[in-house]
Amino acid sequence: MQIETDWYLALSAILFTIGVLGVLFRRNVIIVLMSVELMLNAVNISLVALSQSFGDASGQILVFFVMSVAAAEAAVGLAIVIALFRNKESVNVNDFNLFKY
């Protein structure tokens, strides 16, 4: 049984929507980073599905670049969260006003 591309794109759209809602409505920095990772994985699913349906490997190659950017974002983001937690002792987004004068 072959699963159609529409199902993969629907799953990708649902995951991306959940990620956007997580970024917009949650106030925990770690959950915001997880939501960004969820959005990047949703894009990866759609890239692989469309690449498979068109018979072109360029989308699957692009997924490796997106995964490397996601890994770097997770490492740098977590380091920033740890540094901010040591200074403010909180991971709430509303507590960080470092850019205000």
N, C-alpha and C positions, 0 to 999 in steps of 0.2 A: 504494500500500500504506500503510495506516494503522497506526501503532505504538500499542499499547494503553497505557493509563495505568499499568497494573501494571508495565510495563518501566521506565518513568520513576521510579516509586516504589522499585523494586528497586535501580536505579542510585543513587538518592538515599540509600537505606539503606546501601548498600555504601560510598559516599563518606563518609557521616557516620561509619560505623564506623571507616574508615581514619583519619579525622580524630581521633576519640576515642582510638584506639590511639596515634596520634602525640603527642597531648598527654600521655597517661599514661606512655608508655615512653621518650620521647626526652628528652634532657637539654640540647639546644641550644635557646637561646631563639628563634632565628630559625626553626627547624623547628617549634617549638611555635606560633609566630605563623602560620606557613604552614598548620599543621593546623587552627587556629581558622578561618582563611579557607576551608579546604576544607569544614569543617562548615557555615559560612554559605552557601557555594555549593550544598551539598547541600540545605539548606533552601530555597534559591531554586528549585532544580530541582523540588522537590516542590510548592512554591507555584504555579509556572507550570503544571505538569502538572494539578494539581487545579483550578486556575482555568480552564484550557482545557476540561477534561472537564465541569465544571459550567456552563460558558458564562457565567461571571461574571468581570468584569475587576478585582475588588477584590484578588485574589491577585497579579495582575501589577502593580498599583499598589503593593502592599506590598513587592514585590521592589525597587523603586527606593529605598524607605526603608532596607531591609536593606543594599543596596549602598552607600548613603551612610554608614551606620554602619560598614560594613566598611572603607571607604576612610579614615574618620576613625580607626578602630582601628589600621589599618596605619600611618598617618602618626604617630600618637602613640606606638604601640608601638615603631616603629623609632627614634624620637627617644629613647625611654627606653633602648632597647638600646644605642644609640650612646653615651649618657651613662654607662651602666654599664660599657661596654667601656673607655671612657677612664679610669675610676677603677680597675677591677679587672683590665683587660686579659684578660678572658675572657668568653665568652658561654655558659658552662655554668651551668645552673640551680642546681646544688649549691654553687657558689661565692658566691652572693648570699645573705647573711644580714643584710640591712639592717634588718629589723624585729626582730631579736633584741637584747636588752639586754646 
